[in-house]
């Protein structure tokens, strides 16, 4: 699709406005953290829902709901206070290759994180250098923290690492949920992280649409592609680039854009 820069910007903003509606929550895994009101419940349930966001959205929501039920629908309290006995409630949980032992490892790691930080958002913010232009440093630090505090090495693949070239799709999406403004009543705006640092979750749908619109040339969906896409979307909405995620998602998933 050949559009001038101004036309393309107008088109993307129009599509973002079209799909960034409260009704978006109804069919999306972000509905899981929307069931809660406290910061710890929202960000912990959001982390698990985002981490399980692999495959069919209906299945992702069902498995995330099951996991929250295993945590007595109080994920923040469960993570903060779970004993070895409490962790047994997670035995038997599985979603694709994400298993009960992996969930238990994340719980143990978050328990340690909350001893030092008042939120996952504070952890992310504290690991951003002053000259940061994305959340890559926080993703790297978060993954290392999880691995050093309970997450089995076999589960490391579930948490992206820019240093290894990963597009970090699920962490990018989770960060949008937590840090972007809640003005449309979709994202939460909870974290002390500037929305201008957010990126777009890059997958087969958003990548295809981005390439067709001339926003992305790189053929691989990796961290270099995320950075290339960052450069273009920030020309359109420098203070709120992740809003354009709704445009690319809507065009790819709902309009089957080619």
N, C-alpha and C positions, 0 to 999 in steps of 0.2 A: 504494500500500500504506500504510494508515494504522496507524502504531504510535506508542505513547508514546515519550518520549525514552529512558527506561530500557530499554524493550523493543527499540527500534531499536539502541541501543548493544550490547545483548546479542546481537542478531541479527547485527550487523556483525562483532563479535569472533568469533562462532561460525563465520561464513563465512570470515573471514580465516584462522582456525585450520584450517579444512577444506582450503583451497587453498594455504596457505603450507607446503607439504611439499617435501622434497628432490626428489621426483619431478617437480615443476613445471619443474625445470631441463631435463628431457629434451626438451621440445617448445618451448622458449623461446629467443630469441636470447641470453639470459644464459649459455647453455651455452658460448658462444665464450670469454669470459674465464675460465670454469671449467676450460678446458683448460691453464691456466698457473698458475704458483706465485709468480713474482716480482711485486712491486707494479707495476713499469713494464709488464710484459707484460699484467697484468690490466687496468690502467686504460687503456692504449692500445688493446688489443684491444676492451675494453668500449666505449670511445668510438666506434670505427669500427662495431662491431656495433649500438650504439644509434642512430648517425647513419644507418645503412642500414635501420633498422627502419621500413619504409614498405611496406605491402602484405602479401602472404601470408607467414606465419612460416616456412614451409618454404623459400620462395625467399630470404628474408632470411638464414636460416642458411646456405644453400648459397652465396650471394654473399659472406657474411662469411668463410666457410671458404676460398673462392677467394682473397679478399684476403689472408688470413693466409698462405696458401701462397705468394703472390707476395712476401710479406715473409719468406720462409724459415721460417715459423712461429716467428719471434723478433721480434714486433712492437716490443718495447721497444728492443732493440738496433738494429733497422732504423731506427726513428725517430731514435734518438740519433746514429747514425753514417752515415746514408744520404748518399751523394755524388750528384752529378748523374747519374753512370753508373748507380748503384743505382736511382734513381728511374725509370729506363727499364723496370724490371720491372713497373711499374704501368700502362704504356701498353696500352690496349685494355680496361682494366677499366671496367665500366659497370653501374650499377644504377638503373634508371629515369632520373631526370635528374641523378643523381650520377655524374660522369665521372672519368676518370683524372687530368685536370688538377686537379680539386677535391681528390682524394686526395693528390696530390703537394703541393698547397698546404697541406693540413692537416699533412702530414709535416714540411714546412719550418718551419711555425709552431711545432709541438711541439718541434722541434729547438731553436728559440730559447727556448721556455719552459723546457726542461730545463737550459738554461745558467744560469738564474736561480733556478729552484725545483726541489726534489728530487722533486716529484710534481705532477700536475694538481690533486690534492686540496689541496696546500699553496697553489697559485695561488688556488683557490676560496676557501679560508679567509682568505687575505690580503686579499681584496677584499670581505669582509663587514664592514660597520660594526658597532660594538658593539651598536647597537639594532636590528639586522636581525631581521625576523620571517619571512624566507623567503630563498631563494637567488637571488632576482632580481638583486641587484647583481653577484653572481658571474657569472651568465649574460651580463649586459651586458658586463662586463669581458672575459670569455672570447671572446665573439664579436668584439669590437673588436681584441683581441690577435691572433686568427686573421687578420682582415682586414688588419692592419698588418704581418703577417709572412709572407704568402705565399698565403693563401686568396683565390682570385679573387672579385671583387665579385659575379659571377653566381651564386656558390655560397652567398652569404650567407643565402639563404632556408632553407638546411638547418640553420641554427642560430638558435633562437628568440631574440626580443628582447622583454622585457616592455614596454619603452618604446614599442614599435610594436603592443602589444596581443596579441602571440603567446602562446598557451598554453604554448609551450616544451616540448611533450610529450616529445620525445626527450631533451632535457637534464634534464628532471625525472626521467624514467625512469633515465637514466644516473646521476644523483646518488643515486637510491635504491639502485641496484646497489652503488655505491661506499661510501656513507656509512652505510647502515642496517646494524644488527647482523647477523652471520652465524649467529645462534642456530638458524635453521632450515636452515642450509647452503644458502641460496639467494643472499642478498646477501652482501657481503664485509666491511663494517665497517672499511674501510681508511683512510678519510679523516678528518682532524682537523676534521670538521664535525658539529655536533650534530644527531642524527636528528630532534629536535623541530622543526628548520627545514625538513624535507622536505615536499614536497607530493605530490599524486596526479597521475600522467599523465592528462591529460584528452583523451579522444577520443570517437568516436561511441558506443562501448560503455559506457565508464565514465560518460559524460555522461548517457546514457539511464537507466542504473540509478540514478545519483545523483538525477536529477530525479524518478524514480518513487518514490523513498524520502523525498523532501522535503528532501534535502541540498543541492539546487541549484535556484534559480528562474530564473537568467539563461539565456536561450535560446541564446546564442552560446557556443562553446567557445573562450574567449579568456582573457587574463590576469586580467581581472576575475572571471571564473567560477572560475578556479583559486583566487583569494583568497577568494571566497565559500565554496567547498568546503573550503578550509583551515580556515575558522572553525568549520565543523561537525565535521569529522573530529578536530580538536584538542580538542573537547569530549569526544570518546569516548576517544581515546588521546593525550593531550597530549605524552607523551615519545616516542611511536612512531607518529605519525599515518600514515606511509606504509605501515604494515602493512595498513591498510584498502584499499590498492590491490588486494591479493589478493582481498578480498571483492567489490569492484566488478568486477574483471576476471573472476573466476570466475562471478559471477552473469550477467554480460553475454555472455561468450564460451562458457562451458560449459553454462549453464542457459538461455541465450537469454531472459533476464529481460525482461518487458514490464510 
